């Protein structure tokens, strides 16, 4: 899978721009596409039915990063895996 780092950063910024749980972004591990969702207004697209499938990784909120296993999941499941010990 090839993932654009700017897309991940944009997803992280989007999630972190609101209180925890209000904005969500999910990375599709197969396509590299980010799925966006908010609880605070209109959504441009519906969440996929298979969102709970292992092919998606939820991008964490900045407040969730301290010891967060999800950041490890994102790092291990992307092109950052070779730099995982640094992350």
C-alpha positions in Angstrom: 0.0 0.0 0.0 1.2 3.5 -0.8 0.0 6.2 1.5 0.5 9.9 1.0 1.9 11.4 4.3 0.1 14.6 3.7 -3.2 12.7 3.7 -2.4 11.1 7.1 -1.4 14.5 8.5 -4.6 16.1 7.1 -6.6 13.3 8.8 -4.8 13.8 12.0 -5.4 17.5 11.9 -9.1 17.0 11.1 -9.6 14.6 14.0 -7.6 16.8 16.4 -9.5 20.0 15.4 -12.5 19.0 17.4 -13.1 17.4 20.8 -12.3 13.7 21.1 -14.9 11.6 19.3 -16.5 14.4 17.3 -14.4 14.0 14.1 -13.1 10.7 12.8 -10.8 9.8 10.0 -10.1 6.2 8.9 -7.2 5.0 6.7 -8.1 2.3 4.2 -5.0 0.1 4.3 -5.7 -1.4 0.9 -6.3 1.8 -1.1 -4.6 4.5 1.0 -7.8 6.6 0.9 -8.9 8.5 4.0 -12.6 8.3 5.0 -13.8 11.4 6.9 -16.7 11.6 9.3 -18.0 14.2 11.8 -20.7 14.2 14.5 -20.9 18.0 14.4 -22.6 18.6 11.0 -23.2 17.2 7.5 -21.0 14.5 6.1 -20.1 14.4 2.4 -20.2 10.7 2.2 -21.5 7.8 4.3 -19.2 5.7 6.3 -18.5 2.3 4.6 -20.4 -0.7 5.9 -17.1 -2.6 6.5 -15.5 0.1 8.6 -15.1 -2.4 11.5 -13.1 -4.6 9.1 -9.4 -4.9 9.6 -8.8 -3.0 6.4 -9.3 0.3 8.1 -7.2 2.1 10.8 -8.7 4.9 12.8 -6.5 7.9 12.9 -6.1 9.0 16.5 -6.8 12.3 18.1 -3.7 14.2 19.3 -4.8 13.7 22.9 -4.7 9.9 22.4 -1.1 9.6 21.3 0.6 9.1 24.7 1.3 5.3 24.7 -1.6 4.8 22.2 -1.5 1.4 20.5 -3.2 2.9 17.5 -0.3 5.0 16.5 1.8 1.9 16.6 -0.8 0.2 14.3 -0.6 3.1 11.9 3.2 3.0 11.9 3.4 -0.8 11.5 0.8 -0.9 8.8 2.3 1.8 6.6 5.5 2.6 4.8 6.9 3.9 8.2 7.4 0.3 9.3 11.1 0.4 8.6 11.3 3.4 11.0 9.1 2.0 13.7 11.8 1.9 16.3 12.3 5.6 15.8 8.5 6.3 16.1 
